[in-house]
């Protein structure tokens, strides 16, 4: 093995710093959204009334940033993505605008879905993000359908399909992976294994050897990776995406991470042992990346600047969401499918 050179270290450092910036933006977005959902945006200098805040609990991806950043770094804008109910990080990493996303969470007309989708159904077709989904595993058949469409059309686009460990116990997992393999579709399945399915530890409800073994049983090549190590996720995703683009059919990435927050923003997660959480925080993806950046010679000031830039960007997004207008009442019936029966009116 060749020894690392200063030039190689510098190149690795710059690449990792780019990934770190993505993770810092996701972390700042989730922190701000969590505060807004609690009715507190004082930290962002905004004067608010109750109608300006994010309504309802949010499914946060805090602690899982490395999976979104590492996978999406290897996708083109023309590629597609489907997400889960915990989709802010995936959407940001795919290139969506932070202000439009925050406006969407605030239910504003300037939101990426005109304020109608909210957190759990956020989408941005402009960057290929086909949508978050409130139904566990429901993004899998959507991703497979998009991939089949791309293959029929002769498109070079691939689809990244994110889902949680709880989804592997749902019917669409088997159906989707089977269809993708039978037709050798260009899909990267990403199991974002955060160890919990809502309020239940995954190992208490999933039999057998888990996600990767089930994928291999259907004939998909599967790789397991430390989902808190953004460079490991990036390297694995790069290889799997290259196989898909070369015509290798669907691939499977099992990323082991941890859900730092509760199932939703108002969940205190009392069902977890605090020692478990504290131990998991030692492997926080931003902490690990920061340590590696320092080892690669990236100055602490540049890391701090990346954090500050992320916070400033999200502060501006929150302020813009406060200032934005809500949708007009007449817009409620736009973009709604009319079956002709008229009951929805």
C-alpha positions in Angstrom: 0.0 0.0 0.0 1.4 3.4 -0.9 1.8 6.0 1.8 -0.5 9.0 1.7 1.1 12.1 0.2 0.4 15.7 1.4 -1.4 16.3 -1.9 -3.6 13.2 -1.5 -4.4 14.2 2.1 -5.4 17.7 0.9 -7.6 16.2 -1.8 -9.3 13.9 0.7 -9.6 16.7 3.1 -11.4 19.0 0.6 -13.8 16.2 -0.4 -14.6 15.4 3.2 -15.1 19.1 4.0 -17.7 19.2 1.2 -19.5 16.3 2.7 -19.2 17.9 6.1 -20.9 21.1 4.8 -23.8 19.0 3.6 -24.2 17.3 7.0 -23.9 20.7 8.8 -26.7 22.1 6.7 -28.9 19.1 7.5 -28.1 19.4 11.2 -28.8 23.1 11.3 -32.1 22.6 9.3 -33.3 19.9 11.7 -32.4 21.9 14.8 -34.3 24.9 13.5 -37.3 22.9 12.4 -37.4 21.2 15.8 -37.4 24.6 17.6 -40.1 26.0 15.3 -42.3 23.0 15.9 -42.0 23.7 19.6 -43.2 27.2 19.1 -39.8 28.8 19.7 -38.0 30.7 17.1 -36.5 33.4 19.3 -33.0 32.1 18.6 -33.5 33.3 15.0 -34.5 36.8 15.9 -38.0 36.4 14.5 -41.1 37.8 16.1 -43.8 35.2 15.6 -47.4 34.4 16.3 -48.7 30.9 16.7 -49.8 30.7 13.0 -46.2 31.2 11.9 -44.9 28.1 13.5 -44.5 24.6 12.1 -47.6 22.7 13.1 -47.5 19.2 14.4 -44.6 16.9 15.3 -41.7 16.4 12.9 -39.7 13.2 12.1 -36.1 14.4 12.4 -33.0 12.9 10.9 -30.6 14.3 13.5 -27.7 11.9 13.8 -28.3 10.2 10.4 -26.7 13.0 8.2 -23.9 10.8 6.9 -26.2 8.5 5.0 -28.0 11.3 3.1 -24.8 13.2 2.4 -22.7 10.2 1.4 -25.3 8.7 -0.9 -26.5 11.9 -2.6 -23.0 13.1 -3.3 -22.9 10.4 -5.9 -26.2 11.3 -7.6 -26.7 13.6 -10.5 -29.4 16.3 -10.5 -31.2 14.2 -13.2 -31.3 11.1 -10.9 -34.3 10.4 -8.8 -34.8 9.9 -5.1 -37.6 8.6 -2.9 -37.6 9.2 0.8 -39.3 8.2 4.1 -41.4 10.2 6.6 -37.9 11.3 7.9 -37.0 13.0 4.7 -35.5 16.5 5.3 -31.9 15.3 5.1 -32.4 13.4 1.9 -34.2 16.4 0.3 -31.4 18.8 1.3 -28.6 16.5 0.2 -30.3 16.1 -3.2 -30.0 19.8 -3.8 -33.4 21.3 -2.7 -33.5 24.9 -1.7 -33.5 25.4 2.1 -35.8 28.5 2.0 -38.4 26.7 -0.1 -38.2 23.7 2.3 -38.6 25.8 5.4 -41.6 27.6 3.8 -43.1 24.2 3.1 -42.8 23.2 6.8 -44.4 26.5 7.8 -47.3 25.9 5.4 -46.4 28.9 3.1 -47.3 29.5 -0.5 -43.6 29.8 -1.3 -43.0 26.3 -0.1 -41.7 23.6 -2.4 -45.2 22.1 -2.5 -47.1 25.4 -2.0 -47.5 24.6 1.7 -49.7 21.6 1.0 -47.2 18.8 1.6 -45.6 19.9 4.8 -42.7 18.0 6.4 -43.9 14.4 5.9 -44.8 14.8 2.2 -42.1 17.2 1.0 -40.9 16.8 -2.6 -39.0 18.8 -5.2 -39.3 17.4 -8.7 -36.8 20.1 -9.9 -34.0 18.2 -8.2 -35.5 14.7 -8.8 -36.8 14.3 -5.2 -40.0 12.5 -5.8 -41.3 12.8 -2.3 -41.2 11.9 1.3 -43.9 9.5 2.4 -45.9 9.0 5.5 -46.5 5.3 4.9 -43.7 2.9 5.9 -42.1 1.3 2.8 -44.4 3.1 0.4 -41.4 4.8 -1.3 -40.1 1.5 -2.5 -42.7 0.8 -5.2 -42.6 4.5 -6.3 -38.8 4.2 -6.7 -39.1 0.9 -8.7 -41.8 2.5 -10.9 -39.6 5.5 -11.6 -36.7 3.2 -12.4 -38.8 1.1 -14.7 -39.9 4.2 -16.5 -36.3 5.4 -16.9 -35.3 2.0 -18.4 -38.2 2.0 -20.8 -37.4 5.6 -21.9 -33.7 4.8 -22.3 -32.8 7.4 -19.7 -29.4 7.3 -18.0 -31.1 8.3 -14.7 -31.0 6.0 -11.7 -33.1 6.0 -8.6 -31.9 6.1 -4.9 -34.6 4.7 -2.7 -34.3 5.4 1.1 -36.2 3.5 3.6 -35.8 2.5 7.3 -35.1 -0.8 8.9 -38.8 -1.2 9.8 -39.7 -1.2 6.2 -38.0 -4.6 5.6 -40.9 -6.2 7.4 -43.5 -4.7 5.1 -44.9 -6.2 1.9 -43.6 -3.5 -0.5 -40.0 -4.4 0.4 -40.3 -7.9 -1.0 -42.5 -6.8 -3.9 -40.3 -3.9 -4.9 -36.9 -5.6 -4.6 -38.3 -8.6 -6.5 -39.6 -6.5 -9.4 -36.4 -4.5 -9.5 -34.3 -7.6 -9.8 -36.5 -9.4 -12.3 -36.3 -6.5 -14.7 -32.7 -5.4 -13.7 -33.8 -1.9 -12.9 -31.4 1.0 -12.1 -32.2 1.3 -8.4 -30.0 1.8 -5.4 -31.9 0.6 -2.3 -30.6 2.3 0.8 -31.7 0.8 4.1 -31.2 3.6 6.7 -31.0 1.4 9.7 -31.3 3.7 12.8 -32.0 0.7 15.2 -35.5 1.7 16.0 -38.9 1.2 14.4 -40.9 4.0 15.9 -40.7 3.1 19.7 -39.5 -0.5 19.3 -35.9 -1.6 19.0 -35.5 -3.3 15.6 -33.8 -6.4 16.8 -36.9 -7.2 18.9 -39.1 -7.4 15.9 -36.9 -8.4 12.9 -36.1 -12.1 12.5 -33.1 -13.6 10.8 -30.0 -11.8 9.7 -31.6 -8.5 8.7 -31.8 -6.2 5.7 -28.7 -7.2 3.7 -29.4 -10.9 4.0 -33.0 -10.5 2.8 -31.8 -8.4 -0.2 -29.2 -11.2 -1.1 -32.0 -13.7 -0.8 -33.7 -12.0 -3.7 -30.5 -11.8 -5.7 -29.4 -8.3 -5.1 -25.7 -7.6 -4.2 -25.7 -6.0 -0.8 -23.1 -4.1 1.2 -23.3 -3.1 4.9 -21.5 0.0 6.0 -21.0 2.2 9.0 -23.7 4.8 8.4 -22.1 7.3 10.7 -18.9 7.4 8.7 -19.6 9.7 5.8 -16.5 8.7 3.9 -17.4 5.0 4.2 -21.0 5.7 2.9 -19.6 7.9 0.1 -17.2 5.2 -1.0 -19.8 2.4 -0.9 -22.4 4.5 -2.7 -19.9 5.5 -5.4 -19.1 1.8 -6.1 -22.7 0.7 -6.1 -23.9 3.7 -8.3 -21.1 2.9 -10.8 -22.3 -0.7 -11.0 -25.9 0.4 -11.7 -24.8 2.9 -14.3 -22.8 0.2 -16.0 -25.9 -2.0 -16.3 -25.4 -4.1 -13.3 -29.0 -3.9 -12.1 -30.3 -3.0 -8.6 -27.9 -2.8 -5.7 -28.5 -2.6 -1.9 -26.7 -0.5 0.7 -27.4 -1.3 4.4 -26.2 1.7 6.4 -26.1 1.3 10.2 -26.7 4.6 12.0 -28.6 5.8 15.0 -31.7 8.0 15.6 -30.5 10.5 18.2 -34.0 12.1 18.6 -37.3 10.4 19.4 -39.5 9.0 16.8 -41.0 12.5 16.4 -40.0 15.9 17.7 -42.3 15.7 20.7 -41.2 12.2 21.7 -38.9 12.1 24.7 -37.9 8.6 23.8 -38.2 7.4 27.4 -38.2 3.8 26.2 -34.5 4.1 25.5 -31.7 3.8 28.0 -29.9 7.1 28.3 -26.5 5.3 28.4 -27.3 3.9 25.0 -27.9 7.4 23.6 -24.7 8.8 25.2 -22.7 6.0 23.7 -24.2 6.6 20.3 -23.3 10.3 20.5 -19.7 9.3 20.6 -20.2 8.2 17.0 -22.0 11.4 15.9 -21.3 11.7 12.2 -20.3 15.4 12.4 -18.0 14.7 15.3 -16.3 11.8 13.5 -15.9 13.8 10.3 -14.5 16.8 12.2 -11.9 14.6 13.9 -10.9 13.2 10.5 -10.7 16.6 8.9 -8.3 17.7 11.7 -6.2 14.6 11.0 -6.1 15.5 7.3 -4.8 19.0 8.1 -8.0 21.0 7.6 -7.8 24.0 9.9 -10.3 24.2 12.8 -11.3 27.6 11.6 -12.5 26.2 8.3 -14.6 23.6 10.1 -16.1 26.2 12.3 -16.8 28.4 9.3 -18.7 25.5 7.7 -20.9 25.2 10.8 -21.4 29.0 10.9 -22.4 29.2 7.3 -24.9 26.4 7.7 -26.5 28.1 10.7 -26.7 31.4 8.9 -28.3 29.9 5.8 -31.0 28.2 7.9 -31.5 31.3 10.0 -32.3 33.2 6.8 -34.6 30.4 5.7 -36.5 30.6 9.0 -36.8 34.4 8.7 -38.1 34.1 5.1 -40.6 31.5 6.2 -42.0 33.8 8.8 -42.3 36.6 6.3 -43.9 34.5 3.5 -47.7 34.5 3.0 -49.9 31.5 3.6 -51.7 30.1 0.5 -54.8 31.8 -0.6 -58.0 29.8 0.4 -58.9 29.4 -3.3 -55.6 27.6 -3.9 -56.8 24.7 -1.7 -58.5 23.1 -4.7 -55.6 23.5 -7.1 -53.5 20.5 -7.9 -56.3 18.2 -6.7 -57.5 15.3 -8.8 -61.1 15.6 -9.8 -62.8 12.3 -10.2 -66.0 14.0 -11.5 -68.0 12.9 -8.5 -67.6 16.2 -6.7 -67.6 14.9 -3.1 -64.2 16.6 -2.4 -65.8 20.0 -3.0 
